[in-house]
């Protein structure tokens, strides 16, 4: 039977037929049936039900002991992970996916790397930054061995973001620098600029004003050329921070004004960004002795912050 015939036969197996099959099969066949049902129900967006079916498949595979299909068990764990991810249970999703990755790596499966990269992104979403670094550094090495420099660059970029989140700024700069060099080799211009922007942010935290200004300017040049207005706004913010750090207060305020103007022109408006930038502006004004103007900005922002905080609290 050819591949097309097999695919057609699979399409003919209805969900009802899968349910009818369950009492008739045992062991691995029963587990794979639950897994197939889980996949179909996941595709419909019924994640709670799909999760329960994937967990049943995992339990059956686990109960088979040494005779269990390691690939089947890994598939069940990955299905559990994907459903938990959709249900926003990120820690549990990452834990389940890590088990799938461990099994697949032990069996030298070609899909282990792909799932490991997904796992790293999930660890990032769950704010487990140490796990992000551990997972994605390993992925970067594997991608380099496979000759995928773009894959490695993406991995290292996420490593840099994780280091930045935990304030390891020197380590973050090192990761972004490595990622940047790989992106540059592949002429990935936007990605090079993303690295420059992130490095500028790290240098600002380390109070390396001139280096930060230079990196932010390079990022800004690319985003302006590409008409990538969203990224241009954030690069401009880093540029303004660098100007303030260097004592160029009037220039920095003018740059912050540009950021606020762009942010208020966009729909939907990013109020968190606007509040952050205007708060910085008020601090600069206060340092210049313009206390009344600074206080008026903070008074106005208090009303916006009150609404934002209520949304975060869910009240």
Secondary structure, DSSP 8 states (H G I E B T S, - for coil): --HHHHHHHHHH--HHHHHHHHTT--HHHHHHHHHHHHHHHHHTT-HHHHHHHHHHHHHHHHHTGGGS-HHHHHHHHHHHHHHHHHTT-HHHHHHHHHHHHHHHHHTT-TTHHHHHHHHHHHHHHTT-HHHHHHHHHHHHHHHHHTT-HHHHHHHHHHHHHHHHHTT-HHHHHHHHHHHHHHHHHTT-HHHHHHHHHHHHHHHHHTT-HHHHHHHHHHHHHHHHHHT-HHHHHHHHHHHHHHHHHTT-HHHHHHHHHHHHHHHHHSSS--HHHHHHHHHHHHHHHHHTT-HHHHHHHHHHHHHHHHHHHHHHHT-
